[in-house]
Amino acid sequence: MNWKEKLILSEGDDIRFINKFEAGHLGQKERYTYDIVNSLGEKIGSIKYVEETSIKPPFKERYSLAQYDINQNEIIFECW
């Protein structure tokens, strides 16, 4: 399942990429930030998506997704 399918969006809402930040000496943690905009182009929320890769075998990957409304209230938070 694509992480975007886990989001709670209304008809006409869109996500826009804002930033990517890599952490760790090998770039094993990638943090992505997105804004959620409505059909009028107004920001109505934000998304933080994180991909983590272990630097030791078997190089497992973990993911987390957090969606916030315009007041930074958490709507969803999920890890897998």
C-alpha positions in Angstrom: 0.0 0.0 0.0 1.3 3.5 -0.9 1.6 5.8 2.1 -0.5 8.4 0.3 -3.5 6.0 0.5 -3.3 6.2 4.3 -4.1 9.9 4.3 -7.4 11.4 5.3 -8.2 13.9 2.5 -11.3 15.6 1.3 -12.4 15.8 -2.4 -10.2 18.4 -4.1 -7.4 18.3 -1.6 -3.9 18.0 -2.9 -0.4 17.4 -1.4 2.6 19.5 -2.3 6.2 18.6 -1.6 8.0 21.1 0.6 11.3 19.6 1.9 13.5 16.6 2.2 16.0 16.2 5.0 18.5 13.3 5.3 19.9 12.4 8.7 22.6 10.0 9.7 26.1 9.6 8.4 24.9 7.3 5.7 21.6 9.1 5.1 19.7 6.3 6.7 16.8 8.5 7.7 14.9 10.5 5.1 12.3 13.0 6.3 9.8 14.4 3.9 7.5 17.3 4.6 4.4 18.1 2.6 1.6 20.7 2.8 -2.0 19.8 2.2 -3.9 22.4 0.2 -7.6 22.6 -0.7 -9.0 23.3 -4.2 -8.6 27.0 -3.6 -4.8 26.5 -3.0 -5.1 27.4 0.7 -2.9 25.4 3.2 -5.2 23.3 5.4 -2.7 20.9 6.9 0.7 19.2 6.7 2.3 15.8 6.4 5.6 14.3 7.8 6.7 11.1 6.2 9.9 9.3 7.4 11.8 6.4 5.9 14.5 4.8 8.1 17.0 2.1 6.9 19.1 0.1 9.2 22.8 0.3 8.5 23.3 -3.3 9.7 22.2 -6.4 7.8 19.5 -7.3 6.9 19.0 -3.5 6.3 15.4 -3.4 7.5 13.3 -0.4 6.6 10.8 1.4 8.8 8.3 4.0 7.9 6.2 6.6 9.8 3.5 8.9 8.6 1.9 11.8 10.5 -0.8 14.1 9.2 -1.7 17.3 10.9 -4.5 19.9 10.5 -3.8 23.6 10.1 -3.5 24.0 13.9 -0.9 21.2 14.1 -3.5 18.8 15.7 -2.5 15.2 14.9 -5.0 13.6 12.6 -3.2 10.3 12.0 0.1 8.7 13.1 1.1 5.3 11.8 4.3 3.3 11.7 5.0 0.1 9.8 
